[in-house]
Every structure is written in C-alpha cells, then in structure tokens.
Amino acid sequence: MRYRRSIAVASHLASPPVRNRITSGGRPQEGWRGRALAVAVYLAAASAVSYLVWGPWEGVDPWPFSFWVLGLLFVFHLFVGAAIGKWWAVVLPLAWALISLGAEGYDTPVSIVLLFQTPFLWAPALLVGVAGRKLATAVRSTTAS
C-alpha cells in the first residue's frame, strides 16, 4: 500500500503542473466558425453598399462617396480584419469586387472602382485590423504567463 502511494506521488511530482492557459482559438472549430461568420457579414454588407448605395448613384448627389461613408467603411474594414485575425483577410476586397460585377455605377462600374480603391483604402484597413488582433493576442499571452 505504501509502495503504491509513493509511486503515485512520484509520478505527480515528475509531471509539470497544468495551468489554465489561454490558447488561440480554443477548440479547432470555434475559430473557423467565427471567421466564417465575419466573412459572411463582410460580403453581405459590402454587396449591400455596392448594389444599394454606389450602384444606383446617378452622379448628382455627392453623398455616396462622402468622407463619412468612406470613413464608416474604413472602420468596418478595421473591425472585420480584427475579427478574422488572419492575413488572408486582405484578399476579401477582391471578393467584394467580384460580387459587385453586376453593380453599374455612374460612369465606371463599381467593381473597377473597388479594384482601384483596394490597395489604398480597404486592404490597409484590413491589415491594420489583423495586426491589431495579433498584437493584442501577443500582449495577452505574455501577460498571462
């Protein structure tokens, strides 16, 4: 009896204690579900902007391309980049341009405008969101340990 107890104590002391560690993603499926939801919300909102705001624009009212509309879209891209947290999120504006092929626009199709705006507005906003998420995760993991 005493021999069994000493083996149990020795095996317990030999293994390092398990602490509550913060792991990225938890279960493997949780991260993909959240990313898929973020991509679906992004594509739905972006296509709504293309077809409901920029597509029917007749060139008279400057409202659809005003600074506050572009600013809201920029902030939306920041949040989507942070929600996805992976570098592949940068190609999402290309999917937005592909979905927007049917949106006419005033004098230039919306998809061409999006392809022009992507390297200057949408891709950097997504990059800043992803980098912010990665930085926050790195800071959280160093302070947790």
N, CA, C and O atoms as a GROMACS GRO file, in nm:
protein
  580
    1MET      N    1   0.083  -0.118   0.000
    1MET     CA    2   0.000   0.000   0.000
    1MET      C    3   0.087   0.125   0.000
    1MET      O    4   0.063   0.219  -0.075
    2ARG      N    5   0.187   0.124   0.084
    2ARG     CA    6   0.275   0.239   0.093
    2ARG      C    7   0.355   0.256  -0.037
    2ARG      O    8   0.384   0.368  -0.078
    3TYR      N    9   0.389   0.146  -0.099
    3TYR     CA   10   0.466   0.148  -0.223
    3TYR      C   11   0.385   0.214  -0.336
    3TYR      O   12   0.438   0.294  -0.412
    4ARG      N   13   0.254   0.180  -0.346
    4ARG     CA   14   0.168   0.239  -0.448
    4ARG      C   15   0.152   0.388  -0.428
    4ARG      O   16   0.151   0.464  -0.525
    5ARG      N   17   0.139   0.430  -0.304
    5ARG     CA   18   0.123   0.572  -0.275
    5ARG      C   19   0.249   0.648  -0.314
    5ARG      O   20   0.238   0.758  -0.368
    6SER      N   21   0.366   0.596  -0.289
    6SER     CA   22   0.489   0.666  -0.323
    6SER      C   23   0.507   0.675  -0.475
    6SER      O   24   0.563   0.773  -0.524
    7ILE      N   25   0.462   0.575  -0.549
    7ILE     CA   26   0.467   0.582  -0.696
    7ILE      C   27   0.372   0.690  -0.747
    7ILE      O   28   0.406   0.765  -0.838
    8ALA      N   29   0.254   0.696  -0.689
    8ALA     CA   30   0.158   0.798  -0.732
    8ALA      C   31   0.211   0.938  -0.702
    8ALA      O   32   0.196   1.027  -0.786
    9VAL      N   33   0.271   0.959  -0.586
    9VAL     CA   34   0.326   1.089  -0.551
    9VAL      C   35   0.444   1.122  -0.642
    9VAL      O   36   0.457   1.236  -0.687
   10ALA      N   37   0.529   1.026  -0.671
   10ALA     CA   38   0.645   1.049  -0.757
   10ALA      C   39   0.602   1.082  -0.898
   10ALA      O   40   0.661   1.170  -0.962
   11SER      N   41   0.501   1.014  -0.949
   11SER     CA   42   0.457   1.043  -1.085
   11SER      C   43   0.389   1.180  -1.091
   11SER      O   44   0.398   1.248  -1.193
   12HIS      N   45   0.323   1.219  -0.984
   12HIS     CA   46   0.261   1.351  -0.978
   12HIS      C   47   0.366   1.461  -0.975
   12HIS      O   48   0.349   1.565  -1.038
   13LEU      N   49   0.473   1.438  -0.901
   13LEU     CA   50   0.579   1.539  -0.892
   13LEU      C   51   0.662   1.547  -1.020
   13LEU      O   52   0.717   1.652  -1.051
   14ALA      N   53   0.671   1.438  -1.093
   14ALA     CA   54   0.751   1.437  -1.215
   14ALA      C   55   0.685   1.514  -1.328
   14ALA      O   56   0.754   1.571  -1.412
   15SER      N   57   0.553   1.517  -1.331
   15SER     CA   58   0.486   1.588  -1.439
   15SER      C   59   0.466   1.734  -1.398
   15SER      O   60   0.433   1.762  -1.283
   16PRO      N   61   0.485   1.828  -1.493
   16PRO     CA   62   0.467   1.968  -1.459
   16PRO      C   63   0.319   1.998  -1.436
   16PRO      O   64   0.232   1.934  -1.496
   17PRO      N   65   0.290   2.095  -1.351
   17PRO     CA   66   0.151   2.127  -1.325
   17PRO      C   67   0.085   2.189  -1.449
   17PRO      O   68   0.148   2.264  -1.523
   18VAL      N   69  -0.038   2.157  -1.469
   18VAL     CA   70  -0.114   2.211  -1.581
   18VAL      C   71  -0.184   2.336  -1.533
   18VAL      O   72  -0.261   2.334  -1.437
   19ARG      N   73  -0.156   2.447  -1.602
   19ARG     CA   74  -0.219   2.574  -1.564
   19ARG      C   75  -0.326   2.607  -1.666
   19ARG      O   76  -0.329   2.553  -1.776
   20ASN      N   77  -0.411   2.696  -1.628
   20ASN     CA   78  -0.512   2.743  -1.721
   20ASN      C   79  -0.446   2.839  -1.819
   20ASN      O   80  -0.422   2.956  -1.787
   21ARG      N   81  -0.416   2.790  -1.936
   21ARG     CA   82  -0.350   2.872  -2.036
   21ARG      C   83  -0.452   2.922  -2.136
   21ARG      O   84  -0.551   2.854  -2.167
   22ILE      N   85  -0.427   3.041  -2.187
   22ILE     CA   86  -0.512   3.095  -2.292
   22ILE      C   87  -0.456   3.044  -2.424
   22ILE      O   88  -0.342   3.075  -2.461
   23THR      N   89  -0.535   2.968  -2.495
   23THR     CA   90  -0.492   2.919  -2.625
   23THR      C   91  -0.569   2.994  -2.732
   23THR      O   92  -0.683   3.035  -2.710
   24SER      N   93  -0.507   3.012  -2.844
   24SER     CA   94  -0.575   3.085  -2.951
   24SER      C   95  -0.673   2.991  -3.020
   24SER      O   96  -0.634   2.891  -3.079
   25GLY      N   97  -0.798   3.025  -3.011
   25GLY     CA   98  -0.899   2.950  -3.082
   25GLY      C   99  -0.975   2.849  -2.999
   25GLY      O  100  -1.083   2.806  -3.040
   26GLY      N  101  -0.923   2.809  -2.884
   26GLY     CA  102  -0.994   2.708  -2.805
   26GLY      C  103  -1.006   2.579  -2.882
   26GLY      O  104  -0.904   2.522  -2.922
   27ARG      N  105  -1.125   2.534  -2.904
   27ARG     CA  106  -1.145   2.417  -2.989
   27ARG      C  107  -1.117   2.457  -3.134
   27ARG      O  108  -1.139   2.572  -3.171
   28PRO      N  109  -1.070   2.364  -3.215
   28PRO     CA  110  -1.033   2.400  -3.352
   28PRO      C  111  -1.149   2.455  -3.434
   28PRO      O  112  -1.126   2.538  -3.522
   29GLN      N  113  -1.270   2.412  -3.408
   29GLN     CA  114  -1.382   2.457  -3.489
   29GLN      C  115  -1.431   2.597  -3.451
   29GLN      O  116  -1.494   2.664  -3.533
   30GLU      N  117  -1.404   2.641  -3.329
   30GLU     CA  118  -1.455   2.770  -3.285
   30GLU      C  119  -1.399   2.885  -3.367
   30GLU      O  120  -1.474   2.974  -3.406
   31GLY      N  121  -1.270   2.883  -3.394
   31GLY     CA  122  -1.209   2.991  -3.470
   31GLY      C  123  -1.263   3.000  -3.611
   31GLY      O  124  -1.284   3.110  -3.662
   32TRP      N  125  -1.285   2.886  -3.675
   32TRP     CA  126  -1.334   2.887  -3.812
   32TRP      C  127  -1.478   2.933  -3.821
   32TRP      O  128  -1.517   2.998  -3.918
   33ARG      N  129  -1.556   2.901  -3.721
   33ARG     CA  130  -1.696   2.948  -3.723
   33ARG      C  131  -1.703   3.100  -3.712
   33ARG      O  132  -1.779   3.164  -3.784
   34GLY      N  133  -1.623   3.155  -3.624
   34GLY     CA  134  -1.622   3.300  -3.608
   34GLY      C  135  -1.568   3.370  -3.732
   34GLY      O  136  -1.620   3.474  -3.773
   35ARG      N  137  -1.464   3.312  -3.792
   35ARG     CA  138  -1.409   3.372  -3.914
   35ARG      C  139  -1.507   3.362  -4.030
   35ARG      O  140  -1.522   3.456  -4.108
   36ALA      N  141  -1.574   3.247  -4.041
   36ALA     CA  142  -1.673   3.231  -4.149
   36ALA      C  143  -1.788   3.329  -4.131
   36ALA      O  144  -1.838   3.384  -4.229
   37LEU      N  145  -1.829   3.351  -4.008
   37LEU     CA  146  -1.935   3.448  -3.982
   37LEU      C  147  -1.888   3.588  -4.018
   37LEU      O  148  -1.964   3.666  -4.076
   38ALA      N  149  -1.764   3.622  -3.983
   38ALA     CA  150  -1.711   3.754  -4.017
   38ALA      C  151  -1.702   3.774  -4.167
   38ALA      O  152  -1.732   3.882  -4.218
   39VAL      N  153  -1.661   3.670  -4.240
   39VAL     CA  154  -1.655   3.680  -4.387
   39VAL      C  155  -1.795   3.696  -4.445
   39VAL      O  156  -1.814   3.775  -4.538
   40ALA      N  157  -1.892   3.622  -4.394
   40ALA     CA  158  -2.029   3.633  -4.444
   40ALA      C  159  -2.087   3.771  -4.418
   40ALA      O  160  -2.152   3.829  -4.505
   41VAL      N  161  -2.064   3.824  -4.299
   41VAL     CA  162  -2.112   3.960  -4.267
   41VAL      C  163  -2.043   4.061  -4.357
   41VAL      O  164  -2.107   4.155  -4.405
   42TYR      N  165  -1.912   4.044  -4.378
   42TYR     CA  166  -1.838   4.136  -4.464
   42TYR      C  167  -1.894   4.136  -4.606
   42TYR      O  168  -1.920   4.243  -4.662
   43LEU      N  169  -1.911   4.019  -4.664
   43LEU     CA  170  -1.958   4.012  -4.802
   43LEU      C  171  -2.102   4.061  -4.815
   43LEU      O  172  -2.136   4.123  -4.916
   44ALA      N  173  -2.186   4.036  -4.716
   44ALA     CA  174  -2.324   4.085  -4.721
   44ALA      C  175  -2.328   4.237  -4.711
   44ALA      O  176  -2.399   4.302  -4.788
   45ALA      N  177  -2.254   4.294  -4.617
   45ALA     CA  178  -2.254   4.439  -4.601
   45ALA      C  179  -2.188   4.508  -4.720
   45ALA      O  180  -2.235   4.613  -4.765
   46ALA      N  181  -2.081   4.451  -4.770
   46ALA     CA  182  -2.012   4.511  -4.884
   46ALA      C  183  -2.097   4.506  -5.010
   46ALA      O  184  -2.102   4.603  -5.086
   47SER      N  185  -2.164   4.394  -5.033
   47SER     CA  186  -2.251   4.388  -5.150
   47SER      C  187  -2.371   4.480  -5.136
   47SER      O  188  -2.420   4.533  -5.236
   48ALA      N  189  -2.419   4.500  -5.014
   48ALA     CA  190  -2.528   4.597  -4.993
   48ALA      C  191  -2.481   4.738  -5.028
   48ALA      O  192  -2.556   4.814  -5.089
   49VAL      N  193  -2.360   4.772  -4.990
   49VAL     CA  194  -2.306   4.904  -5.027
   49VAL      C  195  -2.293   4.915  -5.179
   49VAL      O  196  -2.326   5.018  -5.237
   50SER      N  197  -2.247   4.810  -5.242
   50SER     CA  198  -2.228   4.814  -5.387
   50SER      C  199  -2.359   4.827  -5.463
   50SER      O  200  -2.370   4.908  -5.555
   51TYR      N  201  -2.458   4.749  -5.424
   51TYR     CA  202  -2.581   4.745  -5.501
   51TYR      C  203  -2.686   4.844  -5.456
   51TYR      O  204  -2.771   4.885  -5.536
   52LEU      N  205  -2.684   4.885  -5.329
   52LEU     CA  206  -2.788   4.977  -5.279
   52LEU      C  207  -2.741   5.122  -5.270
   52LEU      O  208  -2.824   5.213  -5.273
   53VAL      N  209  -2.610   5.145  -5.258
   53VAL     CA  210  -2.561   5.282  -5.242
   53VAL      C  211  -2.484   5.327  -5.366
   53VAL      O  212  -2.521   5.426  -5.429
   54TRP      N  213  -2.379   5.255  -5.402
   54TRP     CA  214  -2.294   5.300  -5.512
   54TRP      C  215  -2.347   5.262  -5.649
   54TRP      O  216  -2.324   5.335  -5.745
   55GLY      N  217  -2.416   5.152  -5.661
   55GLY     CA  218  -2.468   5.108  -5.790
   55GLY      C  219  -2.572   5.201  -5.850
   55GLY      O  220  -2.558   5.240  -5.965
   56PRO      N  221  -2.675   5.237  -5.775
   56PRO     CA  222  -2.778   5.325  -5.832
   56PRO      C  223  -2.742   5.474  -5.833
   56PRO      O  224  -2.826   5.556  -5.869
   57TRP      N  225  -2.621   5.510  -5.795
   57TRP     CA  226  -2.582   5.651  -5.789
   57TRP      C  227  -2.583   5.711  -5.929
   57TRP      O  228  -2.533   5.651  -6.023
   58GLU      N  229  -2.641   5.830  -5.942
   58GLU     CA  230  -2.657   5.894  -6.073
   58GLU      C  231  -2.558   6.007  -6.095
   58GLU      O  232  -2.566   6.076  -6.198
   59GLY      N  233  -2.467   6.028  -6.004
   59GLY     CA  234  -2.364   6.129  -6.024
   59GLY      C  235  -2.402   6.270  -5.981
   59GLY      O  236  -2.322   6.361  -5.997
   60VAL      N  237  -2.522   6.290  -5.928
   60VAL     CA  238  -2.567   6.424  -5.892
   60VAL      C  239  -2.535   6.454  -5.745
   60VAL      O  240  -2.471   6.555  -5.714
   61ASP      N  241  -2.578   6.368  -5.657
   61ASP     CA  242  -2.560   6.389  -5.514
   61ASP      C  243  -2.424   6.330  -5.471
   61ASP      O  244  -2.396   6.215  -5.502
   62PRO      N  245  -2.339   6.407  -5.402
   62PRO     CA  246  -2.209   6.353  -5.361
   62PRO      C  247  -2.214   6.266  -5.236
   62PRO      O  248  -2.110   6.220  -5.188
   63TRP      N  249  -2.334   6.240  -5.182
   63TRP     CA  250  -2.347   6.167  -5.057
   63TRP      C  251  -2.285   6.027  -5.059
   63TRP      O  252  -2.217   5.992  -4.962
   64PRO      N  253  -2.303   5.945  -5.164
   64PRO     CA  254  -2.250   5.807  -5.156
   64PRO      C  255  -2.098   5.799  -5.143
   64PRO      O  256  -2.047   5.700  -5.091
   65PHE      N  257  -2.026   5.901  -5.188
   65PHE     CA  258  -1.880   5.898  -5.177
   65PHE      C  259  -1.829   6.005  -5.082
   65PHE      O  260  -1.716   6.051  -5.094
   66SER      N  261  -1.912   6.044  -4.987
   66SER     CA  262  -1.869   6.145  -4.891
   66SER      C  263  -1.770   6.084  -4.792
   66SER      O  264  -1.757   5.962  -4.782
   67PHE      N  265  -1.702   6.172  -4.718
   67PHE     CA  266  -1.599   6.126  -4.627
   67PHE      C  267  -1.655   6.039  -4.514
   67PHE      O  268  -1.588   5.945  -4.471
   68TRP      N  269  -1.773   6.069  -4.468
   68TRP     CA  270  -1.824   5.990  -4.356
   68TRP      C  271  -1.865   5.851  -4.402
   68TRP      O  272  -1.855   5.756  -4.323
   69VAL      N  273  -1.912   5.834  -4.526
   69VAL     CA  274  -1.944   5.700  -4.576
   69VAL      C  275  -1.816   5.619  -4.592
   69VAL      O  276  -1.810   5.503  -4.550
   70LEU      N  277  -1.715   5.680  -4.653
   70LEU     CA  278  -1.587   5.611  -4.668
   70LEU      C  279  -1.522   5.584  -4.532
   70LEU      O  280  -1.458   5.480  -4.513
   71GLY      N  281  -1.539   5.677  -4.437
   71GLY     CA  282  -1.486   5.656  -4.302
   71GLY      C  283  -1.553   5.540  -4.231
   71GLY      O  284  -1.487   5.460  -4.165
   72LEU      N  285  -1.684   5.530  -4.245
   72LEU     CA  286  -1.756   5.416  -4.185
   72LEU      C  287  -1.711   5.284  -4.248
   72LEU      O  288  -1.694   5.185  -4.177
   73LEU      N  289  -1.693   5.283  -4.379
   73LEU     CA  290  -1.645   5.161  -4.444
   73LEU      C  291  -1.503   5.127  -4.399
   73LEU      O  292  -1.470   5.010  -4.384
   74PHE      N  293  -1.420   5.229  -4.378
   74PHE     CA  294  -1.284   5.206  -4.331
   74PHE      C  295  -1.285   5.143  -4.191
   74PHE      O  296  -1.213   5.046  -4.166
   75VAL      N  297  -1.366   5.198  -4.102
   75VAL     CA  298  -1.377   5.143  -3.966
   75VAL      C  299  -1.436   5.002  -3.970
   75VAL      O  300  -1.395   4.914  -3.894
   76PHE      N  301  -1.532   4.979  -4.059
   76PHE     CA  302  -1.588   4.845  -4.077
   76PHE      C  303  -1.479   4.747  -4.118
   76PHE      O  304  -1.476   4.634  -4.069
   77HIS      N  305  -1.391   4.788  -4.208
   77HIS     CA  306  -1.281   4.701  -4.250
   77HIS      C  307  -1.183   4.676  -4.135
   77HIS      O  308  -1.129   4.565  -4.123
   78LEU      N  309  -1.159   4.775  -4.052
   78LEU     CA  310  -1.074   4.753  -3.934
   78LEU      C  311  -1.131   4.645  -3.844
   78LEU      O  312  -1.059   4.555  -3.801
   79PHE      N  313  -1.260   4.653  -3.816
   79PHE     CA  314  -1.324   4.556  -3.729
   79PHE      C  315  -1.328   4.416  -3.791
   79PHE      O  316  -1.310   4.316  -3.722
   80VAL      N  317  -1.351   4.409  -3.921
   80VAL     CA  318  -1.353   4.278  -3.987
   80VAL      C  319  -1.214   4.216  -3.984
   80VAL      O  320  -1.200   4.096  -3.958
   81GLY      N  321  -1.111   4.296  -4.009
   81GLY     CA  322  -0.974   4.245  -4.001
   81GLY      C  323  -0.941   4.195  -3.861
   81GLY      O  324  -0.876   4.092  -3.846
   82ALA      N  325  -0.987   4.268  -3.760
   82ALA     CA  326  -0.963   4.223  -3.622
   82ALA      C  327  -1.044   4.098  -3.589
   82ALA      O  328  -0.997   4.012  -3.515
   83ALA      N  329  -1.165   4.088  -3.642
   83ALA     CA  330  -1.248   3.970  -3.614
   83ALA      C  331  -1.191   3.845  -3.680
   83ALA      O  332  -1.197   3.736  -3.622
   84ILE      N  333  -1.136   3.860  -3.799
   84ILE     CA  334  -1.080   3.743  -3.868
   84ILE      C  335  -0.944   3.709  -3.810
   84ILE      O  336  -0.918   3.594  -3.776
   85GLY      N  337  -0.857   3.808  -3.798
   85GLY     CA  338  -0.727   3.786  -3.734
   85GLY      C  339  -0.627   3.706  -3.813
   85GLY      O  340  -0.525   3.664  -3.757
   86LYS      N  341  -0.651   3.682  -3.939
   86LYS     CA  342  -0.559   3.607  -4.025
   86LYS      C  343  -0.522   3.695  -4.145
   86LYS      O  344  -0.601   3.778  -4.189
   87TRP      N  345  -0.401   3.674  -4.196
   87TRP     CA  346  -0.352   3.760  -4.303
   87TRP      C  347  -0.426   3.741  -4.434
   87TRP      O  348  -0.420   3.830  -4.519
   88TRP      N  349  -0.495   3.631  -4.453
   88TRP     CA  350  -0.567   3.609  -4.577
   88TRP      C  351  -0.689   3.701  -4.589
   88TRP      O  352  -0.752   3.706  -4.695
   89ALA      N  353  -0.723   3.771  -4.483
   89ALA     CA  354  -0.837   3.863  -4.488
   89ALA      C  355  -0.813   3.978  -4.586
   89ALA      O  356  -0.908   4.045  -4.627
   90VAL      N  357  -0.688   4.001  -4.624
   90VAL     CA  358  -0.655   4.111  -4.714
   90VAL      C  359  -0.715   4.091  -4.853
   90VAL      O  360  -0.737   4.188  -4.924
   91VAL      N  361  -0.743   3.967  -4.892
   91VAL     CA  362  -0.798   3.942  -5.025
   91VAL      C  363  -0.951   3.956  -5.029
   91VAL      O  364  -1.010   3.941  -5.136
   92LEU      N  365  -1.014   3.985  -4.918
   92LEU     CA  366  -1.159   3.999  -4.917
   92LEU      C  367  -1.210   4.111  -5.008
   92LEU      O  368  -1.315   4.093  -5.070
   93PRO      N  369  -1.142   4.226  -5.020
   93PRO     CA  370  -1.192   4.326  -5.115
   93PRO      C  371  -1.195   4.277  -5.260
   93PRO      O  372  -1.276   4.325  -5.339
   94LEU      N  373  -1.109   4.183  -5.295
   94LEU     CA  374  -1.115   4.126  -5.430
   94LEU      C  375  -1.242   4.044  -5.448
   94LEU      O  376  -1.302   4.045  -5.555
   95ALA      N  377  -1.284   3.974  -5.343
   95ALA     CA  378  -1.412   3.902  -5.348
   95ALA      C  379  -1.527   4.002  -5.355
   95ALA      O  380  -1.626   3.977  -5.423
   96TRP      N  381  -1.513   4.114  -5.286
   96TRP     CA  382  -1.614   4.220  -5.292
   96TRP      C  383  -1.625   4.274  -5.434
   96TRP      O  384  -1.736   4.296  -5.482
   97ALA      N  385  -1.514   4.295  -5.501
   97ALA     CA  386  -1.516   4.343  -5.639
   97ALA      C  387  -1.578   4.238  -5.732
   97ALA      O  388  -1.648   4.273  -5.826
   98LEU      N  389  -1.551   4.112  -5.706
   98LEU     CA  390  -1.608   4.006  -5.787
   98LEU      C  391  -1.759   3.998  -5.771
   98LEU      O  392  -1.832   3.979  -5.868
   99ILE      N  393  -1.807   4.013  -5.648
   99ILE     CA  394  -1.951   4.012  -5.623
   99ILE      C  395  -2.018   4.134  -5.685
   99ILE      O  396  -2.135   4.128  -5.725
  100SER      N  397  -1.945   4.244  -5.694
  100SER     CA  398  -2.003   4.370  -5.743
  100SER      C  399  -1.996   4.385  -5.894
  100SER      O  400  -2.015   4.496  -5.945
  101LEU      N  401  -1.971   4.279  -5.967
  101LEU     CA  402  -1.962   4.290  -6.112
  101LEU      C  403  -2.094   4.338  -6.175
  101LEU      O  404  -2.092   4.403  -6.279
  102GLY      N  405  -2.205   4.307  -6.114
  102GLY     CA  406  -2.335   4.349  -6.169
  102GLY      C  407  -2.376   4.490  -6.133
  102GLY      O  408  -2.472   4.542  -6.191
  103ALA      N  409  -2.308   4.553  -6.039
  103ALA     CA  410  -2.343   4.689  -5.999
  103ALA      C  411  -2.290   4.787  -6.103
  103ALA      O  412  -2.170   4.788  -6.133
  104GLU      N  413  -2.378   4.867  -6.159
  104GLU     CA  414  -2.342   4.953  -6.271
  104GLU      C  415  -2.254   5.071  -6.232
  104GLU      O  416  -2.147   5.088  -6.290
  105GLY      N  417  -2.297   5.152  -6.139
  105GLY     CA  418  -2.224   5.274  -6.108
  105GLY      C  419  -2.263   5.385  -6.202
  105GLY      O  420  -2.346   5.366  -6.292
  106TYR      N  421  -2.204   5.501  -6.183
  106TYR     CA  422  -2.241   5.618  -6.264
  106TYR      C  423  -2.172   5.614  -6.401
  106TYR      O  424  -2.238   5.596  -6.503
  107ASP      N  425  -2.042   5.629  -6.403
  107ASP     CA  426  -1.969   5.623  -6.528
  107ASP      C  427  -1.866   5.511  -6.531
  107ASP      O  428  -1.815   5.475  -6.637
  108THR      N  429  -1.836   5.455  -6.416
  108THR     CA  430  -1.742   5.344  -6.404
  108THR      C  431  -1.810   5.234  -6.322
  108THR      O  432  -1.871   5.263  -6.220
  109PRO      N  433  -1.799   5.110  -6.365
  109PRO     CA  434  -1.859   5.002  -6.284
  109PRO      C  435  -1.799   4.999  -6.143
  109PRO      O  436  -1.682   5.031  -6.122
  110VAL      N  437  -1.881   4.961  -6.048
  110VAL     CA  438  -1.840   4.960  -5.907
  110VAL      C  439  -1.721   4.867  -5.885
  110VAL      O  440  -1.634   4.897  -5.803
  111SER      N  441  -1.717   4.757  -5.955
  111SER     CA  442  -1.606   4.663  -5.935
  111SER      C  443  -1.472   4.725  -5.975
  111SER      O  444  -1.370   4.698  -5.912
  112ILE      N  445  -1.470   4.808  -6.079
  112ILE     CA  446  -1.346   4.875  -6.119
  112ILE      C  447  -1.305   4.978  -6.013
  112ILE      O  448  -1.187   4.991  -5.981
  113VAL      N  449  -1.403   5.049  -5.960
  113VAL     CA  450  -1.374   5.146  -5.853
  113VAL      C  451  -1.317   5.074  -5.731
  113VAL      O  452  -1.223   5.123  -5.668
  114LEU      N  453  -1.374   4.959  -5.697
  114LEU     CA  454  -1.325   4.882  -5.582
  114LEU      C  455  -1.184   4.830  -5.605
  114LEU      O  456  -1.102   4.832  -5.513
  115LEU      N  457  -1.156   4.785  -5.725
  115LEU     CA  458  -1.020   4.738  -5.755
  115LEU      C  459  -0.919   4.852  -5.746
  115LEU      O  460  -0.804   4.830  -5.709
  116PHE      N  461  -0.962   4.973  -5.781
  116PHE     CA  462  -0.875   5.089  -5.767
  116PHE      C  463  -0.856   5.127  -5.620
  116PHE      O  464  -0.746   5.163  -5.579
  117GLN      N  465  -0.963   5.120  -5.540
  117GLN     CA  466  -0.957   5.162  -5.400
  117GLN      C  467  -0.890   5.059  -5.309
  117GLN      O  468  -0.841   5.096  -5.202
  118THR      N  469  -0.887   4.934  -5.348
  118THR     CA  470  -0.839   4.827  -5.260
  118THR      C  471  -0.698   4.850  -5.209
  118THR      O  472  -0.677   4.840  -5.088
  119PRO      N  473  -0.597   4.880  -5.294
  119PRO     CA  474  -0.462   4.895  -5.238
  119PRO      C  475  -0.444   5.020  -5.153
  119PRO      O  476  -0.349   5.028  -5.075
  120PHE      N  477  -0.533   5.119  -5.166
  120PHE     CA  478  -0.518   5.244  -5.092
  120PHE      C  479  -0.605   5.252  -4.967
  120PHE      O  480  -0.565   5.314  -4.868
  121LEU      N  481  -0.721   5.189  -4.970
  121LEU     CA  482  -0.815   5.202  -4.858
  121LEU      C  483  -0.844   5.069  -4.787
  121LEU      O  484  -0.818   5.055  -4.668
  122TRP      N  485  -0.897   4.973  -4.862
  122TRP     CA  486  -0.956   4.856  -4.797
  122TRP      C  487  -0.852   4.755  -4.750
  122TRP      O  488  -0.864   4.704  -4.639
  123ALA      N  489  -0.753   4.726  -4.829
  123ALA     CA  490  -0.650   4.630  -4.786
  123ALA      C  491  -0.569   4.683  -4.667
  123ALA      O  492  -0.545   4.607  -4.573
  124PRO      N  493  -0.525   4.810  -4.666
  124PRO     CA  494  -0.455   4.859  -4.546
  124PRO      C  495  -0.541   4.859  -4.421
  124PRO      O  496  -0.491   4.833  -4.312
  125ALA      N  497  -0.670   4.888  -4.436
  125ALA     CA  498  -0.758   4.884  -4.318
  125ALA      C  499  -0.769   4.743  -4.263
  125ALA      O  500  -0.765   4.723  -4.141
  126LEU      N  501  -0.782   4.645  -4.351
  126LEU     CA  502  -0.786   4.506  -4.305
  126LEU      C  503  -0.654   4.465  -4.242
  126LEU      O  504  -0.652   4.394  -4.142
  127LEU      N  505  -0.542   4.511  -4.300
  127LEU     CA  506  -0.411   4.480  -4.243
  127LEU      C  507  -0.394   4.537  -4.104
  127LEU      O  508  -0.340   4.471  -4.015
  128VAL      N  509  -0.439   4.659  -4.083
  128VAL     CA  510  -0.429   4.721  -3.950
  128VAL      C  511  -0.515   4.645  -3.850
  128VAL      O  512  -0.474   4.626  -3.735
  129GLY      N  513  -0.634   4.601  -3.892
  129GLY     CA  514  -0.719   4.523  -3.803
  129GLY      C  515  -0.657   4.390  -3.765
  129GLY      O  516  -0.661   4.350  -3.649
  130VAL      N  517  -0.600   4.320  -3.863
  130VAL     CA  518  -0.535   4.191  -3.836
  130VAL      C  519  -0.413   4.211  -3.746
  130VAL      O  520  -0.393   4.136  -3.651
  131ALA      N  521  -0.332   4.313  -3.777
  131ALA     CA  522  -0.213   4.339  -3.695
  131ALA      C  523  -0.251   4.376  -3.552
  131ALA      O  524  -0.184   4.336  -3.457
  132GLY      N  525  -0.359   4.453  -3.536
  132GLY     CA  526  -0.405   4.486  -3.402
  132GLY      C  527  -0.450   4.364  -3.325
  132GLY      O  528  -0.422   4.353  -3.205
  133ARG      N  529  -0.517   4.272  -3.391
  133ARG     CA  530  -0.559   4.148  -3.325
  133ARG      C  531  -0.439   4.065  -3.285
  133ARG      O  532  -0.434   4.011  -3.174
  134LYS      N  533  -0.341   4.052  -3.376
  134LYS     CA  534  -0.222   3.973  -3.344
  134LYS      C  535  -0.142   4.036  -3.232
  134LYS      O  536  -0.088   3.966  -3.146
  135LEU      N  537  -0.132   4.168  -3.231
  135LEU     CA  538  -0.061   4.238  -3.124
  135LEU      C  539  -0.132   4.219  -2.990
  135LEU      O  540  -0.068   4.194  -2.888
  136ALA      N  541  -0.264   4.231  -2.991
  136ALA     CA  542  -0.340   4.212  -2.867
  136ALA      C  543  -0.326   4.069  -2.816
  136ALA      O  544  -0.317   4.047  -2.695
  137THR      N  545  -0.325   3.972  -2.907
  137THR     CA  546  -0.308   3.833  -2.866
  137THR      C  547  -0.170   3.809  -2.808
  137THR      O  548  -0.155   3.737  -2.709
  138ALA      N  549  -0.068   3.870  -2.870
  138ALA     CA  550   0.069   3.853  -2.819
  138ALA      C  551   0.086   3.917  -2.682
  138ALA      O  552   0.150   3.861  -2.594
  139VAL      N  553   0.029   4.035  -2.664
  139VAL     CA  554   0.038   4.103  -2.533
  139VAL      C  555  -0.036   4.023  -2.428
  139VAL      O  556   0.012   4.008  -2.316
  140ARG      N  557  -0.153   3.972  -2.464
  140ARG     CA  558  -0.231   3.894  -2.368
  140ARG      C  559  -0.160   3.765  -2.329
  140ARG      O  560  -0.165   3.724  -2.213
  141SER      N  561  -0.093   3.701  -2.425
  141SER     CA  562  -0.026   3.575  -2.392
  141SER      C  563   0.100   3.598  -2.309
  141SER      O  564   0.135   3.513  -2.227
  142THR      N  565   0.169   3.713  -2.327
  142THR     CA  566   0.286   3.738  -2.245
  142THR      C  567   0.248   3.781  -2.105
  142THR      O  568   0.320   3.751  -2.010
  143THR      N  569   0.136   3.851  -2.089
  143THR     CA  570   0.096   3.890  -1.954
  143THR      C  571   0.031   3.775  -1.879
  143THR      O  572   0.030   3.775  -1.756
  144ALA      N  573  -0.024   3.677  -1.951
  144ALA     CA  574  -0.089   3.564  -1.885
  144ALA      C  575   0.012   3.464  -1.831
  144ALA      O  576  -0.017   3.392  -1.735
  145SER      N  577   0.130   3.459  -1.890
  145SER     CA  578   0.227   3.357  -1.845
  145SER      C  579   0.323   3.408  -1.743
  145SER      O  580   0.409   3.333  -1.697
   0.00000   0.00000   0.00000
